């Protein structure tokens, strides 16, 4: 069996990558949002949500299934099994990718009209070729993740982000400078995603080398991949379907009010899409944890070490609380300042939307991790059901509240949907895996509340001395981080056992005098 990265080493590699990708993504999306305006960014978002839905339907479940089965085969030392799994997954991805790309390319006009934004058709076509490339790349990612090697995934994520940043922004600049309209500029911006996918796929083919054909006992691979992968895909599709349904419900709901022009409706939706970019930041740092936790739990369960698997589960959930709670509180209490700094020309409702979605961001993080843990334990059908309940809750509240509460209705619906999913997942984890909410939860809640107060009042205190929003915001964030870290240590929320999962953890525990 190969030397594997530890659970938290893999998560740490992906977390560092996530931070880099988010910085590069901000350099891409923030000026892009300001260049395109709320109206142009709406075209971008509609096309991207359709792309995400088709891509999720194609690749969401099989990489996780492949990762899980590769981890098991590697633990058993079966190279023949690993090759069979990889080849089956790659062939399945190729077929799915071609189908999804075909739908996007030839159905672009119909999809954009159905969504209520005919100007998004060019952007949909610009994204279409990337689906087949990302599908093929997912076979290589699933294989390397199953071996707990997160470096290839990390590198390709950076390549994809650099591609859309360099090519996308260059295309927007050239198109707007030469008098092209917002639909063309949006398509140019999103073509960077396709370009980045080409380069990332070439890297993955060169870098990742699955086992050569060897003799050995092999079981039917495609059937097992589909048995595990289909429920995971359906569960993941709920969120993507939800995003597309939300688009349609919001656009139709705003139009049904009867007081907004088409342009005003697109401005409101564009503002919500920009705020969603900020809402997704905390969960992007949790995704690495979900990728790393699945092979870590599977390898321990395969070895018959249930107590070690439970320990990994508890650490993953504790880290989610540790990171997700303060991030959500920070987005909510500083929503006005964050929006004013990042999108100075955005619609006035944006700050309220971010304040609401900041709360939802924590539950989004918890949803991702609890889904991953359930899948790792072999209960891959459970998230499919809980996500469906949450999705229906979200859609129903969006439908009934948007005509009454305007664009704020969809933000409130987002919280409700994620709360339902988290509550169901945690109850089932308690029954199936004997999981308990970390004892430190109340301490973390208290620390996050104090941190939020420090950020809120700290901002206004700094602004009195230095009346510049960006400086006061930066100072408030630094103050909040210091206060939160001090409280985490003072309340003994982090233990020696928690740090034992990371490299040099014992040394850090001694320095911090943890028990």
Secondary structure, 3 states (H helix, E strand, C coil): CCCCCCHHHHHHHHHHHHHHHHHHHHHHHHHHHHHHHHHHHHHHHHHHHHHHHHHHHHHHHHHHHHHHHHHHHHHHCCHHHHHHHHHHHHHHHHHHHHHHHHHHHHCHHHHHHHHCCHHHHHHHHHHHHHHHHHHHHHHHHHHHHHCCCCHHHHHHHHHHHHHHHHHHHHHHHHHHHCCCCHHHHHHHHHHHHHHHHHHHHHHHHHHCCCCCCCCCCCCCHHHHHHHHHHHHHHHHHHHHHHHHHHHHHHHHHHHHHCCCCHHHHHHHHHHHHHHHHHHCHHHHHHHHHHHHHHHHHHHHHHCCCHHHHHHHHHHHHHHHHHHHHHHHHHHHHCHHHHHHHHCCCCCCCHHHHHHHHHHHHHHHHHHHHHHHHHHHCCCHHHHHHHHHHHHHHHHHHHHHHHHHHCCHHHHHHHHHHHHHHHHHHHHHHHHHHCCCCCCCHHHHHHHHHHHHHHHHHHHHHHHHHCCCHHHHHHHHHHHHHHHHHHHHHHCCCCCHHHHCCCCCHHHHHHHHCCC
